[in-house]
Amino acid sequence: MTARPRAGARGFAASLIDWHARHGRHDLPWQRRRTAYRVWISEIMLQQTQVATVIPYYERFMQRFPDIGTLAAAPLDDVLHLWSGLGYYARARNLHRAAMCIAEQHGGRFPRSFEAVAELPGIGRSTAGAILALSRGGRFPILDGNVRRVLSRHFAVEGSASDRAVIEKLWALSDECTPADHVDVYTQAVMDLGATVCVRRNPSCATCPVSATCVARLAGRQHELPSPRPARTRRQRQVFMLAAVREDGGVLLERRPEKGVWGGLWCLPEFASAAQAAYYVRRMLQGAPARPVPLETVEHAFTHFDLVITPLLAHCSGSAGVPDPAAQIRWYRARAPARLGLPAPIRLLLERLAGAAAVQV
Ligand code: SF4
C-alpha cells in the first residue's frame, strides 16, 4: 500500500480529481460532516444498493442512531426495523455487532488504524480503505464493484473477478492509481465514475475523463470487460408460511435464526409443506381450522434464487396462547406495530392481511 504511483496512474488520478470538481456528486447526505461513523454507515448501506434507495434509509438511521454509542446501546430489533426493506440483513447485524465492539474495545471511538477497522464485523479491505480515505484522507486503495469495473476496462484486465489472480492484479492497479494527495476526492471520484459514467451497460465513454487512455475504449471492447462471472443456474424455492390471526388482530410471528435467509428478522412461521403447517396449527393453536386456507402466493427474488411463498391463513379463536413461551415468538398487531425487523415480502403480506380485513383490527 505504499507503492509510488506510476506516471500513467498519476494521470488517471489527476483526470478523475479534475473531473470530480465539475461533475462529481457533492451533496449526498454522508458527504456532509464526513466523520468515520457517517461514512461507515453509508458505505455499508451502499453495498449492493443504489444511492437513491439508500438516501431515505440513511437519513432515518442517522436520526435514530446519530453516533456509535447510540447504535451500540440499541436493541438489534431497532436496527433491523430501520433496515427493513433494504435487504442483505447481515449488513445490519454486523453494523450492530461492530458498534458494540467499538464501544467495548475502542472506548466508543471509531478506530484509527487500518488493521483495527478491517477487523470489525462486516468491514473488508475495500470498505476499510474507503472509510479511512473518505473521512480522514488516509492513502488506502479501494476495490468495490464500481472501481473493479473501471479499472478492468481502463487497463484491459482480462479474466473473471472470481479468479484470485485477477483480483490481486486489480488491487495492485488500484494501489498504483491511488494518489498521495487528495485521496478523499480521488476515492469519491473513482466510485462516482463507476456509478454514473462507466456503468455496467452502455458506459458513457464520450463524457469520460479518462477515455483518451482507456484501453477498452480504444479497442472498442468496453462491453466485453470486465469478463462476466460464470453464470449460475437460478433456483426456485417453495415454502409455506402460516398466517395465524387472532381475534384481536394479532398475527403470529417468529424470529428467524441468526444464520441464513433473513437472519434475526421476524417472519411468519415457515414450513416445507402445507401438511406440516396444518400439523403445527392442530397442535399449537386453539380454535384454529384443521386446514389453513391458502392465499395468493408472494414471490421474492434473492441474488441466487427465487422464493415463492404460499401463505396459509388460520383464524384462531379467543386468545390463542403463544405456543412456546421460550421460543422467539410473538403476536404482531398491525394497528400498533412493534419496532421489529420485517422482510419486505412479510411486511407486504401483513399489509395484505390487514387490508383484506382478514386481520380484524
Ligand atoms: S472510456 Fe468508457 S469504458 Fe473506459 S473507463 Fe471511461 S466510461 Fe469506462
Residues whose N, C-alpha, C, O or C-beta is under 5 A from the ligand:
A	BS01	SF4	V150 R153 H154 V197 C198 P203 S204 C205 C208 V210 S211 C214 A216 R217 Q222
